[in-house]
Amino acid sequence: MRGLTPRQYQVLEYIRTSIKDRGYPPTLREIGTHMGIRSTNGVNDHLRALENKGYLTREDMKSRSLRPTPLGRELTGADADEPHAVDDDTLDVPILGRVAAGLPILADENVLDTVRVARSMVGGQGDIFGLRVSGDSMIEAGILHGDYIFVKKQSVANRGEIVVALIGDEATVKYYFPEKDHVRFQPANAAMAPILVRAIDFRSTMLLGVVTGVFRRV
């Protein structure tokens, strides 16, 4: 296997198969489950070895950017027409099950699934993630309980934009209105009061991103 251990080959083959069957690579958690590896550090050890040996590429340590190199594809017997890269007009968007304080937003522990969508649906460039909406606070903006929102990850927003903010330990979706003495996170529901954060307590890290699209299953 040209310098690979059996386990490293199995990881490489699983990544290739996932891309072939689903159109995108697995998360670290999915690799760990498939391989019977309990910790993401253990998975990362195998990925680093594959990268160092020239069989795998990964951008900024993101699992969803895992791609076998031509050498890795040759080793695992990939067909010439087998998918190996994301189309320029599409984007793999990680769907998060939660956003936890103290963890990177796109940590693999948070990712439940990935969907492939047209870039035009989610605002084009940048880091995009998805969240499932819980509650009725934005119903007058057409965002309903159970909808999926697409969010462009950034720590700044314009007045009046719909944002995802981490207030305390909970992520919330609201309109963003910075005022003189406080920041007002305004719901789109006349029955609900806004959330006010004192200006001296507000940190840019509270802003997780700006909502760029909504998806609803019918």
KOLMI-990587 format. One line per field, with one value per atom (N, C-alpha, C): x, y, z; residue in one letter; chain; atom name. Coordinates in nm, 4 decimals. Each point is the difference from the previous one (the first is absolute). Last residue first. Layout:
% KOLMI-990587
xx	c(X ...)
yy	c(Y ...)
zz	c(Z ...)
rest	c(a ...)
kette	c(A ...)
atom	c(CA ...)
***
This chain:
% KOLMI-990587
xx	c(-4.1079 -0.1454 -0.0494 0.4545 -0.0505 -0.1524 0.3629 -0.1125 -0.0401 0.4150 -0.0438 -0.1119 0.2838 -0.0873 -0.0421 0.4234 -0.1009 -0.0782 0.3513 0.0011 -0.1066 0.1684 -0.0853 -0.0075 0.4183 -0.1168 -0.0772 0.3487 -0.0125 -0.1303 0.1981 0.0515 -0.0107 0.0320 -0.0578 0.0653 0.1540 -0.1389 -0.0688 0.4423 -0.0050 -0.1403 0.1144 -0.0225 -0.0084 -0.1564 0.1261 -0.0287 -0.2557 -0.0039 0.1411 -0.1244 0.0089 0.0076 -0.0539 0.1278 0.0185 -0.4066 0.1117 0.1334 -0.4539 0.0653 0.1226 -0.4301 0.1330 0.0679 -0.5290 0.0880 0.1308 -0.4493 0.1079 0.0948 -0.5511 0.1377 0.0942 -0.5239 0.0815 0.1416 -0.4935 0.1251 0.0776 -0.4139 -0.0301 0.1249 -0.0034 -0.0527 -0.0284 0.3712 -0.1226 -0.0518 0.4499 -0.1019 -0.1293 0.4371 -0.0725 -0.0956 0.4745 -0.1443 -0.0640 0.4401 -0.0258 -0.1523 0.3555 -0.1336 -0.0114 0.3957 -0.0273 -0.1339 0.1883 -0.0208 -0.0111 0.0643 0.0361 -0.0130 -0.0799 0.1030 0.0468 -0.1863 -0.0468 0.1116 -0.0826 0.0879 -0.0528 -0.2398 -0.0092 0.0939 -0.1712 0.1105 -0.0113 -0.3502 0.0489 0.1029 -0.0481 -0.0742 0.0501 0.0728 -0.0139 -0.0881 0.3441 -0.1317 0.0028 0.2867 -0.0022 -0.1419 0.2403 -0.1020 0.0103 0.2296 0.0378 -0.0941 0.0625 0.0137 0.0496 -0.1236 -0.0276 -0.0080 0.1484 0.0151 -0.0137 -0.2022 0.0843 0.0029 -0.1440 0.0036 0.0990 -0.3056 0.1255 -0.0266 -0.2209 -0.0338 0.1290 -0.0300 0.0181 -0.0448 0.0114 -0.1209 0.0146 0.4339 -0.1224 -0.1216 0.4654 -0.0603 -0.1292 0.4467 -0.1273 -0.0472 0.4459 -0.0543 -0.1301 0.2896 -0.0203 -0.0446 -0.0567 0.0717 -0.0373 -0.1565 0.0755 0.0781 -0.4701 0.1381 0.0759 -0.4504 0.0621 0.1428 -0.5221 0.1397 0.0606 -0.4420 0.0545 0.1456 -0.4757 0.1460 0.0445 -0.4855 0.0724 0.1507 -0.3272 0.0348 0.0695 -0.3025 0.0539 0.0252 0.0031 -0.0906 0.0738 0.0419 0.0871 -0.0787 -0.1451 -0.0097 0.0927 -0.0873 0.1024 0.0002 -0.2815 -0.0426 0.1043 0.0840 -0.1050 -0.0443 0.3509 0.0246 -0.1083 0.0174 0.0362 0.0167 -0.1324 -0.0807 0.0396 0.2632 -0.0787 -0.0630 0.4384 -0.0877 -0.0755 0.3120 -0.0660 -0.0918 0.4703 -0.1441 -0.0639 0.4655 -0.0576 -0.1487 0.5099 -0.1449 -0.0418 0.4478 -0.0488 -0.1516 0.4659 -0.1443 -0.0319 0.4322 -0.0357 -0.1495 0.1860 0.0123 -0.0368 -0.2041 0.1275 -0.0063 -0.4597 0.1274 0.1169 -0.4915 0.0781 0.1401 -0.3596 0.0526 0.0921 -0.2216 -0.1021 0.0474 0.2820 -0.0912 -0.1074 0.3135 0.0584 -0.0956 -0.1880 0.0569 0.0524 -0.0089 -0.0946 0.0720 0.0321 0.0622 -0.1040 0.0688 -0.0828 0.0756 0.0938 0.0442 -0.0958 0.0013 -0.0122 0.0585 0.0354 -0.0905 0.0009 0.3561 -0.0548 -0.0850 0.2652 -0.1260 -0.0727 0.4364 -0.0958 -0.1376 0.3819 -0.0675 -0.1026 0.1143 0.0631 -0.0784 -0.0756 -0.0016 0.0779 -0.0396 -0.1332 -0.0041 0.3456 -0.0130 -0.1348 0.0185 0.0401 -0.0024 -0.1318 0.1320 0.0485 -0.5216 0.0993 0.1327 -0.3571 0.0365 0.1053 -0.4073 0.1142 0.0329 -0.2667 0.0038 0.1165 -0.1183 -0.1037 -0.0072 0.1632 0.0390 -0.1189 0.1786 -0.1191 0.0333 0.3124 -0.0204 -0.1245 0.1152 -0.0316 -0.0195 0.2316 -0.0396 -0.0185 -0.0490 0.0704 -0.0528 0.0228 -0.0685 0.0887 0.1320 -0.1297 -0.0781 0.4309 0.0181 -0.1321 0.0716 -0.0242 0.0095 0.2660 -0.1287 -0.0104 0.2945 0.0058 -0.1391 0.0931 0.1130 0.0128 -0.3239 0.0083 0.1150 0.0240 -0.0569 0.0120 0.1607 -0.1132 -0.0663 0.3804 0.0392 -0.1134 0.0275 -0.0211 0.0332 0.2284 -0.1099 -0.0081 0.2984 -0.0679 -0.1161 0.3372 -0.1272 -0.0820 0.4268 0.0219 -0.1292 -0.0097 0.0586 0.0150 -0.1409 -0.1064 0.0503 0.3089 -0.0935 -0.1119 0.3071 0.0691 -0.0931 -0.1570 0.0060 0.0697 -0.2014 0.0808 -0.0059 -0.3959 0.1159 0.0739 -0.2908 -0.0007 0.1220 -0.3056 0.0854 -0.0133 -0.2340 0.0853 0.0969 -0.3119 -0.0789 0.0814 0.1859 -0.0230 -0.0757 0.3480 -0.1438 -0.0258 0.4299 -0.0388 -0.1504 0.2246 -0.0208 -0.0560 0.0007 0.0129 -0.0317 0.2011 -0.1044 0.0276 0.1562 0.0114 -0.1161 0.2923 -0.1204 0.0309 0.3283 -0.1195 -0.1290 0.4942 -0.0403 -0.1243 0.2475 0.0450 -0.0492 -0.1255 0.1464 0.0551 -0.4691 0.0439 0.1516 -0.1861 -0.0352 0.0412 0.0562 0.0926 -0.0261 -0.2948 0.1299 0.1018 -0.4199 -0.0104 0.1322 -0.0379 0.0003 -0.0038 -0.0331 0.1324 0.0096 -0.4159 0.0919 0.1404 -0.3251 -0.0301 0.0981 0.0265 0.0455 -0.0241 -0.1660 0.1463 0.0576 -0.4598 0.0326 0.1518 -0.2155 0.0358 0.0299 -0.1330 -0.0858 0.0291 0.0211 0.0946 -0.0814 -0.1430 0.0044 0.1021 -0.1391 0.1253 0.0071 -0.3813 0.0260 0.1210 -0.1030 -0.1029 0.0264 0.2799 0.0232 -0.0997 -0.0590 0.1170 0.0265 -0.3357 -0.0425 0.1162 0.0896 -0.0832 -0.0451 0.2372 0.0889 -0.0794 -0.2365 0.0539 0.0975 -0.0800 -0.0592 0.0586 -0.0483 0.0749 -0.0663 -0.2660 0.0804 0.0661 -0.2947 0.0397 0.0820 -0.1914 -0.0806 0.0323 0.2185 -0.1399 -0.0876 0.4787 -0.0615 -0.1501 0.2608 -0.0088 -0.0705 0.0871 -0.0991 -0.0188 0.3398 -0.1326 -0.1102 0.4506 -0.0266 -0.1408 0.1472 -0.0172 -0.0352 0.1110 -0.1301 -0.0291 0.4229 -0.1037 -0.1391 0.3711 0.0038 -0.1110 0.0564 -0.0493 -0.0076 0.1939 -0.1445 -0.0622 0.4706 -0.0636 -0.1519 0.2522 0.0061 -0.0657 0.0456 -0.1009 -0.0019 0.3307 -0.1356 -0.1081 0.4707 -0.0451 -0.1390 0.3622 -0.1133 -0.0224 0.3353 0.0358 -0.1138 -0.0713 0.0878 0.0202 -0.2330 -0.0819 0.0851)
yy	c(2.0743 0.0004 -0.1424 0.3059 -0.1241 0.0046 0.4201 -0.0633 -0.1264 0.4146 -0.1206 -0.0648 0.5089 -0.0868 -0.1180 0.4164 -0.0768 -0.0885 0.3108 0.0273 -0.0766 0.2012 -0.0946 0.0408 0.0923 0.0659 -0.1018 -0.0697 0.0136 0.0671 -0.0506 -0.1192 0.0107 0.3399 -0.0133 -0.1180 0.1198 -0.0439 -0.0187 0.1774 -0.1456 -0.0539 0.4629 -0.0390 -0.1515 0.2419 -0.0359 -0.0463 0.2861 -0.0621 -0.0242 0.2279 -0.1455 -0.0700 0.4755 -0.0331 -0.1506 0.1752 0.0243 -0.0399 -0.2497 0.1282 0.0152 -0.2853 -0.0243 0.1345 -0.2219 0.1164 -0.0391 -0.2271 -0.0279 0.1193 0.0095 -0.0110 -0.0417 -0.1567 0.1172 -0.0184 -0.2166 -0.0232 0.1299 -0.0658 -0.0476 -0.0165 0.1254 0.1098 -0.0419 -0.1733 -0.0559 0.1036 -0.0487 0.0340 -0.0689 0.1785 -0.1098 0.0530 0.2252 0.0158 -0.1213 0.1961 -0.1144 -0.0159 0.4209 -0.0589 -0.1128 0.2800 -0.0651 -0.0710 0.4626 -0.1446 -0.0504 0.4626 -0.0591 -0.1515 0.2545 0.0752 -0.0730 -0.3167 0.1303 0.0672 -0.4306 0.0650 0.1398 -0.4500 0.1456 0.0545 -0.4779 0.0620 0.1515 -0.4646 0.1211 0.0673 -0.5267 0.1244 0.1076 -0.5381 0.0641 0.1230 -0.3063 0.0532 0.0680 -0.3594 0.0711 0.0443 -0.0955 -0.0373 0.0840 0.0308 -0.1285 -0.0422 0.5088 -0.1005 -0.1288 0.2294 0.0803 -0.0950 0.0225 -0.0856 0.0883 0.0527 0.0519 -0.1006 0.0896 -0.1018 0.0497 0.3165 -0.0623 -0.1213 0.3921 -0.1145 -0.0750 0.5440 -0.1324 -0.1075 0.4815 -0.0517 -0.1356 0.2915 0.0252 -0.0521 -0.2348 0.1308 0.0106 -0.3077 0.0007 0.1431 -0.3641 0.1341 -0.0126 -0.3712 0.0612 0.1457 -0.4873 0.1269 0.0646 -0.4308 0.0175 0.1314 -0.1415 0.0330 0.0364 -0.3255 0.1121 0.0199 -0.2516 0.0038 0.1286 -0.3112 0.1264 -0.0194 -0.3134 0.0031 0.1350 -0.1561 0.0409 -0.0161 -0.0734 -0.1147 0.0342 0.3685 -0.1100 -0.1200 0.4615 -0.0757 -0.1082 0.4908 -0.1065 -0.0750 0.4073 -0.1186 -0.1120 0.4264 0.0144 -0.1212 0.0207 0.1119 0.0367 -0.3448 -0.0421 0.1139 -0.0751 0.0704 -0.0303 -0.1877 0.1404 0.0764 -0.4772 0.0838 0.1471 -0.5237 0.1083 0.0875 -0.2620 -0.0486 0.1188 -0.1503 0.1012 -0.0678 -0.1724 -0.0254 0.0959 0.0742 -0.0259 -0.0292 0.0419 -0.0070 -0.0306 0.2580 -0.1157 0.0065 0.2232 -0.0081 -0.1225 0.3460 -0.1169 0.0030 0.2447 0.0063 -0.1311 0.2009 -0.0321 0.0061 -0.0135 -0.0107 -0.0413 0.0513 0.1229 -0.0127 -0.3403 0.0298 0.1207 -0.1922 -0.0120 0.0526 -0.0326 0.1127 -0.0022 -0.3576 0.1156 0.1190 -0.5018 0.0980 0.1194 -0.4713 0.0983 0.0891 -0.4752 0.0697 0.0912 -0.2026 0.0059 0.0760 -0.2920 0.0973 -0.0044 -0.1264 -0.0446 0.1075 0.0242 -0.1142 -0.0581 0.3070 -0.0234 -0.1271 0.1828 0.0708 -0.0401 -0.1635 -0.0439 0.0622 0.1246 -0.1205 -0.0526 0.5242 -0.1188 -0.1240 0.4862 -0.1118 -0.1207 0.4009 -0.0224 -0.1277 0.0319 0.0606 -0.0361 0.0139 -0.0873 0.0778 0.1986 -0.0560 -0.0945 0.0615 0.0981 -0.0704 -0.2013 -0.0016 0.1056 -0.1680 0.0906 0.0143 -0.4008 0.0930 0.0951 -0.3142 -0.0383 0.0947 0.0869 -0.0137 -0.0412 -0.0449 0.0285 -0.0303 0.1334 -0.0823 0.0451 0.0381 0.0788 -0.0936 0.0253 -0.0924 0.0794 0.1725 0.0126 -0.1049 0.1641 -0.0576 0.0091 0.1353 0.0648 -0.0532 -0.1705 0.1402 0.0705 -0.5297 0.0885 0.1444 -0.3867 0.0678 0.0922 -0.4611 0.1394 0.0599 -0.4494 0.0196 0.1436 -0.4173 0.1356 0.0128 -0.3387 0.0007 0.1392 -0.1813 0.0918 0.0070 -0.2825 0.1320 0.1005 -0.4094 0.0164 0.1425 -0.2575 0.0877 0.0075 -0.2616 -0.0484 0.0846 0.0519 -0.0624 -0.0417 0.2147 -0.1108 -0.0738 0.3938 -0.1128 -0.1217 0.4001 -0.0546 -0.1204 0.2411 -0.0726 -0.0624 0.2737 -0.1200 -0.0852 0.4227 -0.0970 -0.1298 0.2281 0.0545 -0.0978 0.0561 -0.0801 0.0700 0.2686 -0.0470 -0.0891 0.3114 -0.1153 -0.0440 0.3580 0.0315 -0.1141 0.0015 0.0005 0.0420 -0.0068 -0.1348 0.0003 0.3778 -0.0240 -0.1372 0.2607 -0.1032 -0.0271 0.2940 0.0592 -0.0992 -0.2137 0.1452 0.0436 -0.4719 0.0543 0.1481 -0.4966 0.1441 0.0444 -0.4919 0.0717 0.1481 -0.3396 -0.0681 0.0791 0.0714 0.0464 -0.0634 -0.0280 -0.0964 0.0319 0.2626 0.0027 -0.0931 0.0043 0.1255 0.0015 -0.3648 -0.0055 0.1275 -0.0149 -0.0939 -0.0094 0.2540 0.0680 -0.0903 -0.1834 0.0984 0.0728 -0.3073 -0.0700 0.0995 0.1777 -0.0618 -0.0710 0.1792 0.1001 -0.0550 -0.2681 0.0144 0.0971 -0.0458 -0.1221 0.0029 0.3500 0.0089 -0.1227 0.0247 0.0691 0.0178 -0.4179 0.1417 0.0601 -0.4670 0.0772 0.1484 -0.4105 0.0866 0.0965 -0.3448 -0.0421 0.0773 0.0517 -0.0687 -0.0530 0.2454 -0.1047 -0.0853 0.3802 -0.1034 -0.1168 0.3772 -0.0704 -0.1125 0.2840 -0.0857 -0.0819 0.3200 -0.1122 -0.0954 0.3967 -0.0884 -0.1215 0.3442 -0.0777 -0.0991 0.1273 0.0750 -0.0881 -0.0819 -0.0182 0.0972 0.1151 -0.0863 -0.0103 0.0662 0.0796 -0.0947 -0.1575 0.1266 0.0887 -0.4685 0.1106 0.1339 -0.4241 -0.0361 0.1192 0.0484 -0.0639 -0.0193 0.1642 0.1008 -0.0580 -0.2954 0.0989 0.1060 -0.3201 -0.0592 0.0983 0.1246 -0.0079 -0.0521 0.0036 0.1375 -0.0022 -0.4103 0.0457 0.1422 -0.1863 -0.0640 0.0450 0.1463 0.0596 -0.0566 -0.1926 0.1376 0.0657 -0.4242 -0.0089 0.1389 -0.0349 -0.0316 -0.0049 0.0525 0.1223 -0.0226 -0.3720 0.0928 0.1294 -0.3317 -0.0425 0.0969 0.2185 -0.1092 -0.0434 0.2251 0.0220 -0.1219 0.0434 0.0745 0.0299 -0.2417 0.1150 0.0857 -0.4340 0.1215 0.1264)
zz	c(0.2457 -0.0151 -0.0240 0.2162 -0.0604 -0.0045 -0.0052 0.0697 -0.0734 0.0628 -0.0700 0.0812 -0.0634 0.0779 -0.0865 0.0297 -0.0701 0.0956 0.1298 -0.1442 -0.0761 0.5276 -0.0726 -0.1474 0.3415 -0.0582 -0.0820 0.4537 -0.1437 -0.0398 0.4485 -0.0665 -0.1517 0.4544 -0.1332 -0.0717 0.4239 0.0159 -0.1346 0.0510 -0.0074 0.0248 0.0438 -0.1395 -0.0147 0.4523 -0.0638 -0.1418 0.4486 -0.1324 -0.0526 0.4144 0.0118 -0.1351 0.0538 0.0640 0.0153 -0.1802 -0.0919 0.0624 0.1416 0.0244 -0.0896 -0.1287 0.0564 0.0168 -0.0832 0.0076 0.0676 -0.2802 0.0942 -0.0046 -0.1144 -0.0469 0.1126 -0.0132 0.0308 -0.0547 -0.1809 0.0733 0.0183 -0.2548 0.1346 0.0858 -0.4697 0.0813 0.1433 -0.3507 0.0581 0.0991 -0.2185 -0.0981 0.0415 0.3200 -0.0653 -0.1053 0.1853 -0.0132 -0.0665 0.2857 -0.0864 -0.0063 0.1388 0.0055 -0.1016 0.3044 -0.1279 0.0143 0.2698 -0.0004 -0.1438 0.1182 0.1282 0.0034 -0.4113 0.0713 0.1257 -0.3754 0.0453 0.0803 -0.3854 0.0981 0.0331 -0.2076 0.0054 0.1082 -0.2971 0.0738 -0.0084 -0.0285 -0.0661 0.0913 0.0635 0.0218 -0.0971 0.2181 -0.1305 0.0177 0.3503 -0.0309 -0.1362 0.3731 -0.1277 -0.0301 0.4966 -0.0974 -0.1265 0.4423 -0.0584 -0.1122 0.1049 0.1051 -0.0622 -0.3704 0.1185 0.1187 -0.5445 0.1174 0.1229 -0.5287 0.1081 0.1144 -0.5542 0.1040 0.1043 -0.3522 0.0415 0.0883 -0.3716 0.0852 0.0292 -0.1022 -0.0580 0.0995 0.0919 -0.0606 -0.0663 0.0619 0.0746 -0.0776 -0.0965 -0.0201 0.0804 0.1279 -0.0725 -0.0162 0.1682 -0.0190 -0.0786 0.0965 0.1315 -0.0106 -0.3135 0.0126 0.1325 -0.3575 0.1238 -0.0042 -0.2402 -0.0366 0.1263 -0.0743 0.0714 -0.0499 -0.0948 -0.0402 0.0544 0.1765 -0.0484 -0.0388 0.0661 0.0036 -0.0557 0.2618 -0.1206 0.0206 0.3502 -0.0820 -0.1300 0.2160 0.0786 -0.0913 -0.2553 0.0853 0.0773 -0.2911 0.0502 0.1070 -0.2341 -0.0845 0.0397 0.2224 -0.1035 -0.0925 0.3758 -0.0837 -0.1059 0.3290 -0.0941 -0.0926 0.3707 -0.1259 -0.1035 0.4566 0.0195 -0.1304 0.1528 -0.0891 0.0027 0.0907 0.0560 -0.1064 -0.1084 0.1061 0.0587 -0.4713 0.0821 0.1017 -0.2419 0.0022 0.0991 -0.3010 0.1322 -0.0154 -0.3097 0.0122 0.1418 -0.2728 0.0748 0.0089 -0.2814 0.0177 0.0844 -0.1627 0.0790 0.0285 -0.4489 0.1450 0.0667 -0.4900 0.0621 0.1524 -0.2512 -0.0705 0.0867 0.1071 0.0023 -0.0543 0.0225 0.1333 0.0016 -0.3940 0.1045 0.1342 -0.3932 -0.0103 0.1079 -0.0589 0.0690 -0.0010 -0.0154 -0.0925 0.0781 0.2515 -0.0540 -0.1002 0.3383 -0.1121 -0.0630 0.5274 -0.1197 -0.1076 0.4965 -0.0989 -0.1186 0.5732 -0.1382 -0.0897 0.4797 -0.0118 -0.1404 0.3281 -0.1339 -0.0020 0.3781 -0.0200 -0.1281 0.1366 0.1008 -0.0213 -0.2600 -0.0482 0.0996 -0.0378 0.0569 -0.0419 -0.1042 -0.0936 0.0504 0.2656 -0.0550 -0.0829 0.4040 -0.1332 -0.0600 0.5259 -0.1097 -0.1309 0.4173 0.0248 -0.1075 0.0603 0.0421 0.0263 -0.3493 0.1411 0.0288 -0.3638 0.0076 0.1474 -0.3205 0.1125 -0.0205 -0.3291 0.0942 0.1165 -0.5299 0.1391 0.0855 -0.5342 0.0796 0.1460 -0.4610 0.1193 0.0761 -0.5386 0.1193 0.1191 -0.5244 0.1058 0.1289 -0.5297 0.1277 0.0964 -0.5770 0.1157 0.1233 -0.4435 0.0162 0.1195 -0.1431 0.0365 0.0282 0.0888 -0.1130 0.0457 0.2582 0.0006 -0.1205 0.0050 0.0433 -0.0078 -0.1254 0.0913 0.0458 -0.2807 0.0560 0.0982 -0.4190 0.1347 0.0590 -0.4329 0.0025 0.1369 -0.0843 -0.0486 0.0104 0.3472 -0.1434 -0.0418 0.4274 -0.0398 -0.1516 0.3317 -0.1191 -0.0445 0.3676 0.0367 -0.1213 -0.0533 0.0936 0.0315 -0.2650 -0.0741 0.0908 0.1939 -0.0841 -0.0791 0.2607 0.0852 -0.0792 -0.2270 0.0474 0.0863 -0.1446 -0.1112 0.0401 0.4152 -0.1091 -0.1184 0.3783 -0.0412 -0.1135 0.3644 -0.1387 -0.0240 0.4019 -0.0258 -0.1451 0.2531 -0.1137 -0.0303 0.3692 -0.1221 -0.1219 0.4451 -0.0492 -0.1318 0.1808 -0.0068 -0.0609 0.0787 0.0974 0.0003 -0.3229 0.1327 0.1009 -0.4544 0.0132 0.1421 -0.2544 0.0870 0.0198 -0.2950 0.0230 0.0879 -0.1313 0.0412 0.0122 -0.1030 -0.0494 0.0242 0.1301 -0.1315 -0.0576 0.4414 -0.1000 -0.1409 0.3796 -0.0044 -0.1067 0.0859 -0.0602 -0.0183 0.2253 -0.1423 -0.0733 0.4676 -0.0633 -0.1501 0.2607 -0.0127 -0.0688 0.1016 -0.1078 -0.0220 0.3611 -0.1284 -0.1166 0.4314 -0.0160 -0.1349 0.1383 -0.0546 -0.0192 0.2128 -0.1430 -0.0639 0.4616 -0.0650 -0.1496 0.2602 -0.0075 -0.0682 0.1023 -0.1247 -0.0138 0.2781 0.0120 -0.1365 0.0555 0.0904 -0.0005 -0.3755 0.0719 0.0847 -0.3382 0.1391 0.0818 -0.4757 0.0299 0.1420 -0.1652 -0.0992 0.0381 0.2630 0.0162 -0.0940 -0.0397 0.1252 0.0221 -0.3696 -0.0201 0.1256 0.0280 -0.0844 -0.0271 0.2367 0.0814 -0.0797 -0.2163 0.0854 0.0840 -0.4494 0.1127 0.0777 -0.5371 0.1332 0.1014 -0.5429 0.0919 0.1365 -0.4830 0.0932 0.0994 -0.3457 -0.0611 0.0909 0.0433 0.0513 -0.0628 -0.1248 0.0235 0.0373 -0.0838 -0.1165 0.0200 0.3579 -0.1060 -0.1224 0.3502 0.0414 -0.1072 -0.0588 -0.0198 0.0365 0.0809 -0.1437 -0.0274 0.4473 -0.0488 -0.1487 0.1932 0.0488 -0.0472 -0.0950 -0.0811 0.0440 0.2523 -0.1335 -0.0875 0.4245 0.0130 -0.1372 0.0191 0.0239 0.0125 -0.0323 -0.1286 0.0151 0.3869 -0.0802 -0.1357 0.2817 0.0517 -0.0801 -0.1007 -0.0383 0.0467 -0.0850 0.0852 -0.0458 -0.3394 0.0895 0.0881 -0.3647 0.1191 0.0949 -0.4228 -0.0235 0.1243 -0.0502 0.0000 0.0000)
rest	c(v v v r r r r r r f f f v v v g g g t t t v v v v v v g g g l l l l l l m m m t t t s s s r r r f f f d d d i i i a a a r r r v v v l l l i i i p p p a a a m m m a a a a a a n n n a a a p p p q q q f f f r r r v v v h h h d d d k k k e e e p p p f f f y y y y y y k k k v v v t t t a a a e e e d d d g g g i i i l l l a a a v v v v v v i i i e e e g g g r r r n n n a a a v v v s s s q q q k k k k k k v v v f f f i i i y y y d d d g g g h h h l l l i i i g g g a a a e e e i i i m m m s s s d d d g g g s s s v v v r r r l l l g g g f f f i i i d d d g g g q q q g g g g g g v v v m m m s s s r r r a a a v v v r r r v v v t t t d d d l l l v v v n n n e e e d d d a a a l l l i i i p p p l l l g g g a a a a a a v v v r r r g g g l l l i i i p p p v v v d d d l l l t t t d d d d d d d d d v v v a a a h h h p p p e e e d d d a a a d d d a a a g g g t t t l l l e e e r r r g g g l l l p p p t t t p p p r r r l l l s s s r r r s s s k k k m m m d d d e e e r r r t t t l l l y y y g g g k k k n n n e e e l l l a a a r r r l l l h h h d d d n n n v v v g g g n n n t t t s s s r r r i i i g g g m m m h h h t t t g g g i i i e e e r r r l l l t t t p p p p p p y y y g g g r r r d d d k k k i i i s s s t t t r r r i i i y y y e e e l l l v v v q q q y y y q q q r r r p p p t t t l l l g g g r r r m m m)
kette	c(A A A A A A A A A A A A A A A A A A A A A A A A A A A A A A A A A A A A A A A A A A A A A A A A A A A A A A A A A A A A A A A A A A A A A A A A A A A A A A A A A A A A A A A A A A A A A A A A A A A A A A A A A A A A A A A A A A A A A A A A A A A A A A A A A A A A A A A A A A A A A A A A A A A A A A A A A A A A A A A A A A A A A A A A A A A A A A A A A A A A A A A A A A A A A A A A A A A A A A A A A A A A A A A A A A A A A A A A A A A A A A A A A A A A A A A A A A A A A A A A A A A A A A A A A A A A A A A A A A A A A A A A A A A A A A A A A A A A A A A A A A A A A A A A A A A A A A A A A A A A A A A A A A A A A A A A A A A A A A A A A A A A A A A A A A A A A A A A A A A A A A A A A A A A A A A A A A A A A A A A A A A A A A A A A A A A A A A A A A A A A A A A A A A A A A A A A A A A A A A A A A A A A A A A A A A A A A A A A A A A A A A A A A A A A A A A A A A A A A A A A A A A A A A A A A A A A A A A A A A A A A A A A A A A A A A A A A A A A A A A A A A A A A A A A A A A A A A A A A A A A A A A A A A A A A A A A A A A A A A A A A A A A A A A A A A A A A A A A A A A A A A A A A A A A A A A A A A A A A A A A A A A A A A A A A A A A A A A A A A A A A A A A A A A A A A A A A A A A A A A A A A A A A A A A A A A A A A A A A A A A A A A A A A A A A A A A A A A A A A A A A A A A A A A A A A A A A)
atom	c(N CA C N CA C N CA C N CA C N CA C N CA C N CA C N CA C N CA C N CA C N CA C N CA C N CA C N CA C N CA C N CA C N CA C N CA C N CA C N CA C N CA C N CA C N CA C N CA C N CA C N CA C N CA C N CA C N CA C N CA C N CA C N CA C N CA C N CA C N CA C N CA C N CA C N CA C N CA C N CA C N CA C N CA C N CA C N CA C N CA C N CA C N CA C N CA C N CA C N CA C N CA C N CA C N CA C N CA C N CA C N CA C N CA C N CA C N CA C N CA C N CA C N CA C N CA C N CA C N CA C N CA C N CA C N CA C N CA C N CA C N CA C N CA C N CA C N CA C N CA C N CA C N CA C N CA C N CA C N CA C N CA C N CA C N CA C N CA C N CA C N CA C N CA C N CA C N CA C N CA C N CA C N CA C N CA C N CA C N CA C N CA C N CA C N CA C N CA C N CA C N CA C N CA C N CA C N CA C N CA C N CA C N CA C N CA C N CA C N CA C N CA C N CA C N CA C N CA C N CA C N CA C N CA C N CA C N CA C N CA C N CA C N CA C N CA C N CA C N CA C N CA C N CA C N CA C N CA C N CA C N CA C N CA C N CA C N CA C N CA C N CA C N CA C N CA C N CA C N CA C N CA C N CA C N CA C N CA C N CA C N CA C N CA C N CA C N CA C N CA C N CA C N CA C N CA C N CA C N CA C N CA C N CA C N CA C N CA C N CA C N CA C N CA C N CA C N CA C N CA C N CA C N CA C N CA C N CA C N CA C N CA C N CA C N CA C N CA C N CA C N CA C N CA C N CA C N CA C N CA C N CA C N CA C N CA C N CA C N CA C N CA C N CA C N CA C N CA C N CA C N CA C N CA C N CA C N CA C N CA C N CA C N CA C N CA C N CA C N CA C N CA C N CA C N CA C N CA C N CA C N CA C N CA C N CA C N CA C N CA C N CA C N CA C N CA C N CA C N CA C N CA C N CA C N CA C)
***
